[in-house]
Amino acid sequence: MNLELIAKNAKEASYKLASLSEEIKNKALQEVSKNIEKNKSLILEANKKDLEKARQMVEKKEITKAAYNRLKLDEEKINTIIQGFKDIEKLEDPVNKKLWAMEIDEGLELYKVSCPIGVIGVIFEARPDVVPQIASLAIKSANAVILKGGKEAEYSNEIFCKVISEALDKVKEFPKNSINLIKTREEVKQMLDLDEYIDLIIPRGGNSLVKYIKSNTRIPVLGHADGICHIYIDESADKQKAIDICVDAKIQYPSACNAVETILINEKCFDNILKPLVDELEKNEVKIKADEKIRYLIPSLEPATEEDWSTEYGEKTVSIKTVQNIEEAINHINKYGSGHTDCIITEDDKNSDLFMNLVDSAGVYKNASTRFADGFRYGLGAEVGISTNKTHARGPVGLEGLVIYKYKLYGNGQFVGQYSGKAAKKFKHKRLI
């Protein structure tokens, strides 16, 4: 497989994509969702092959049980994928939106207009639903993509790309080579060198993958390395809210990057909340690691170490730490957190404002599960990933995070020399939008 040729063709496709109307892009989304519906059985059959292979890898301890769970598709998940295409179709076209406008002078108008990024390389691990999610966002945002999934999802990735490509071929205006799949690690190395053609790399995986990519490419990288999410139970917290939110954030999908990994509890909540919270977590088969103050009260808990405060478990394990006040909680999160999503449970508005202003994360919540950190739940239709970057896009990256902007200047023969010297014309600089 000639990866440079793939990237070059994707770049050429990206220029054509940028000119597509919203109508054509929505037609493409419709065709893809119909074709996924039509090929459900083939998709599930391919996924079974991946699951069988992955089951053996779990037994050999080559992958974790959490990775196996992320790999699994069922009819409900496929229906969610199909609905995702329909939701994206309903969203406003993010391309060619006038974001800002200035009348520089009479007959000289400047517009800041949204446009596609171009060619995006996405490298992800055992998540076959990533292929259709990214395809849907790429179609609507008019970007070409080069996808590299984990070997664990080889058959699922292939069938999704095949089904999507077949659907896009039915839309004659839609350029070929817009959605591309590569398979080997060697191709990833090659892709990281192709800054001439690829405009952005988005890694979706563990810390080691993200660090490797950031260290081995000149292409801008958008993503997050860890999902170390916290919940702080403030002294004014409502007991039931605290228990419900903490349990949901840990067990609803333990392997997700937005699952809670550390619960910080104000020591003033010990009498009211600590024991019922521990009981409910243990009832849901969650393994708990705790600091010495908490273990003094509940000796059966496993001791937490310094390493636990910076660990993303990705399974039914959680660490619990005592804090004396909100300032200590905020400092702990900013020191050990990954800048992903963190929550305060409180009935004190002053404390919630302090927490939400000072915690340096892409998502800060009050009285809500960290599991809400998701493009679909945010109403973005889907997400290409979650970013902890502080430039361009942050948090769940949906359509708006897949466009950039350009400046369009409309004149009528003006030149800069007219605006300099003794007889210089003056700029109007009148804001239009």
N, C-alpha and C positions, 0 to 999 in steps of 0.2 A: 504494500500500500504506500503510495507516494504522498506523504503527509503535506509536503510543501505545495503540491498540486491541489490537494483538498483545501488547504488554507487559502490558496490563491483563488480558487473557484468560489469559495465562500465569500471572499472579499468582493469579487465581481457581483455575486448575488446580492450582497448587502447594498450596493449602489442602486440596484433595481428595486429592492425592498423599500428603500426610503421614499420612493415615488408612488407606492401603492395607496389607493384610496381606502378609507375605512370600510367601505362596502366590500371590497375584494378581500380584505383581511378577515372580516367577519364571515364571509362565505367560506374561506379556508378553515376557520375554526369550526364552522358547522359541518363541513365535510369530514374533518378529523373526528369529531365527537360521534358522528354517525358510523364511521368505520371502526372505531373502538367498540361501540355497541355491537356491531355486526360480528366482530372477531373476539368476543369475550372468551369463548371456549378455548380458542387458540392461545390467547394470552395466559389463561390459567394453566393450560397444559405446559406451556413453556416455563411458567413459574414453578410448577411442580418439579421439573427437571433441576432447576436451580436449588430448590429446597432439599431435594434428595442429596445433591452434591454438598450443600451447606451442612446438612445433618452430619455427614461424615467428617466434615471439617471441624464441627463442634466437638465431636467425639475425640478427635485428634488434638483438640485445643488449639487449632489453627485460627479459629474465630470464636468470638464470645456468643453466648446465648442471646445477648442483646442484639448483636449484629444479625443473627438468624431471624429474630422477631421483626427487625426492620425490613428484612427481605420478603416477608410473606405478603402475598396478595390474596384477596378473596373477592367475591362478587360485590360486597359492600364497598370495598376500596375502589374497585373499578367504576362503580356507579358514582362515587365521589369524584373520581378523575373526570368522568364524562360531564358531571355537573360543573366542574371547574372550568371546562372549555365554554360552557354556556354562560357562566358567570363572567368570564373574561370578555366574552362577546358583548355583554351588556355595558361594560365599562366604557367610559369616554376614551376616545382615541388620544393617546399621550403625545402623538407626533404632530408637528406643525401648529402647536398652540402658541399664540402670542403671549409671552410671559411679561413683557415690559416694552414700552415704546417711548421714544423721545423725538420731538421735532427739533432738530439741531438748528435749522434755519428754514425759511420758507422754501418748500420744494425739496428739502433734504431731511428725510425721515429714517430713523434708526429703529429696528425691531430686534428684540431678543426672542428667538423662536426655538422651541424644542425640536430635537432631531434624534434619530437612533444613534447608539454608540457605534455600531458597525458589526464587527465579528467578535463574538464572545466565546471563549473556551470555558467549559464547565467540567470540572473533575470531581467526581463524587464516588462514594463507597456503596455499600449494599442497600440501595434504595431505588428499586425499579420504578416507583411512581415519580421519581425525579424527572425521568425522560419526558413524559407527557406534560408535567407541570412547566418545565422550562420551554418545551415546544410551544405551549399555549401562550406564554408570555412573550416569547420571541416573535411569534406570528403577529401578535397585536402591536408590539413595540417596533416591528419592522427590523429586527436584528437577525443576522445569520448566526448559527451556533455550531460549535464543534463539541460533541459530548464524549466524555470518557468515564464509563461506569466501572465499578468494581467487578472483578472476575466472578464473584459470587452470584452476580445477577446477569451473567452473560446472555442466557437464553431470553430472559424477560426484556432486557434492553434491546436485543435484536428484533424481537417481534414488535415491540412498541415502535421502534424506528421504521420498520417495514410498513406497519399499518398507517403510521403518520405520513410517510412518504407517498404511499399509494393514494391517500386522500388528497394530498397537495397536488399530485399530478393531474387530478381532475379539474383543478382551477388553472386554466391556461395562462392567466396573467401572473401566476405566482412563480417566481424564478426557481429553477432547479438548484441543487447544492445549498439550499438554505438551512437544512437540518442534516447534520453529519455525525456519524458515530465512529469512534476509533476504539481499539481494544487492548493494546499492549502498553506496558510501562515504558518501553522504548519509545513508543509514539508520544507519550507524555513528555519525555525529555526533549524530543524534537519539537513538540508544540511550544514549549517554553522558550525556544530560540526564535520563534517566528513572529517577532514584534513588528515586522514589516507588514504583516497581514492581520494579526490578531490584536484587538484593541483593549481587551479586558479578560482577565482570568478570574473565575469564581470557583474556589475549592469548597466542597461540602464534605467534610470528614473530620477526622481527629486532629489533635494538635500537631503530631509529627508530619502529617500530610501538608497542612497549611504552612508550617515552618519550612518544609522542604521547598514548596513552590515559591514562597516569598524570597528564599535565598538563592533561587536558581533561574530567575527570569528578570528581564528588563520591562516586561509587560506589567501594567498596573494590576494589582490583586485586590479583590473585594471579598471579604469573608470574615469568619471568626474561627479562632483556634480552639477555644474551650467554651463549654456551656456550664459554668459554675454559678448557678443561680441561688439566691438567698431569699429567705422569708424572715423578717424581724417581727417578733411578737412584742409589741409595745406594752407598757404597764397599763394602758387604758383599753387594751384589746378586749373585744367581745369573745367570750369563751367558745361559743359554737362556731363563729366565723373562723376563729383561729384553727380549730380542729378540722372543719370542713375544707378550708383552703389548703392547709398543709397536706392533708391526706390526698386531696385531688392532685396537687402539684407533684406529689411523689409517685402515686400509683396509677394515675390515669393513662400514662405512657412512660414508664420509667426510663426507657432508653433514649427519649427525646432530649435534644439539647436545651429545652426550656423547662425540664423537670427540675424541681428543687433538689439541691445537694446538701445545703447546710441551713439549719433552722437556728436562728439566734433568738433566745428568749430572755426577756428582762426578768431578773431574779425576783422582782415583786410579783411576778405571775406564777411562781412555783406552786403556791397553795391552791390556786384556782384552776390553772390550765395544764401544768406540766404532766401530772399523772394521767388525766384523761386523754391527753394528746398521745402520750407514749402507749397507753392501752389501745387506742384506736389504730395507731400505726402498726403495732404488733399483731393486732387482730387481722390486719391486711398483709401480714407476712413480710413486713419491712424490718430489715436488720438495722439496729440503731447503735451508733457510736457516740459516746457522750463524754463531756469533760468531767473533772473530778467532783465539782460541786453537785452536778446532777447525779453522778454515780453514788455519791454519799447518800442521796435520798432514794435512789433506785439502783442498788448494787448489782443487779442482774444484767445491766447494760454493759456492752463491750467498751473498753476505754478508747477514746479518740486520741490520735497523735497529731503533732504539728502538720504532718503530711495530709491528714484528712481535710484540713481547712482549704486546701488547694486541689482537691481531688474531684474529678467528674466521674461519678460511679457508673452512670448509665444503666443502673439496675435498681432493685428494691433495697437500697441501702441509703441511709441518711445520717449525717452527723448533726448533733445538737450541742450548742455552746451557750453558756451563760454570759450575759452582758449586764452591766450595772445601769446603763442609760442609753438613750438614743445616739448620743455622740460616739460612744464606744461601738455601737452597731454599725454606724456609718463608716467609721474608720476601718473596722474589720472588713466590710464589704469592699471598700475602695482598695484595701491592701490585697485581699485574697481573691476577690471576684474577677470575672473575665470580661466585665462590661457588657454582659448580655441582658439579663432581666432580673430585677430584684424588687421585692414587695415589702411593704410595711402593713401590719394589721394593727389598726388603732382607731380609737374614737376621738382622738385629739387632733383637731385641724391644724394647730400650730406645729405639732410634731410631724404630721403628714407632709406639710409644706416644707419643713426643714429637710426631711428625708428625700423628698422628690426633687428638691433643688440641689442637694449636696451629693447624692449618690451618682457617681459618674458612669452610668450605664445607658445602653441604647433604649432600654425600657425600664421605667420605674412605675410601680403600681401601688395603689392603696386598696386594701381589702378585696383583692382579686388574685386568682391563681396565676402563677407564672406561665402556665400552659396556654394562656391567651396570646402569648408572643408567637404569632403565626399569621402569614399573609392572608390565608383564607378567613380566619377569624377577625382580622382587621378590616375585612371587606375589600382587600386588594385583589381578590379573585384567586390568586395563588402567589407563591413566592419562588424566586430563583435561589434564595438562600437568606441567611440572616447575617447582617454585617455589624461588627463592632467598630468599624472604621469611624473616623471623625471628619472624613471628607466625602463629598458626593452623595453617598447614601448610607443610612444607618438604620438598624433594626431590620424587620422583615422587608426584603427588597422585592417589590412588585413592579408594576409597569412604570411608575414614576422613577424608580431607581435604574431603569434600563434605557433611559433617554438622557441626553446631555443637551446642550443648546449651541446655537450659532447666532452670530449677529448678522442681520441683513440690512444693508444700507441702500435706500432708494434715493437717487439724486437726479439732477437735471442739468448736468454739465459743470457742477461746482468743482473747484480745486482749492487746495489748502492755501495757496498764495493769496487768494482773495481775503483771507482772514488773518493776514499778518502785514506788518509795515504801517506806515503813517495813515494810509487811507483804508485800514483794515475794516472789513465788515464785522459786526458783532454776532456772536452765536445767540440764538433765542433760548435754547435748552428748555423747551416747554414739554413737560411730561404729558404724554398722550394716554398711556395705560399705566 
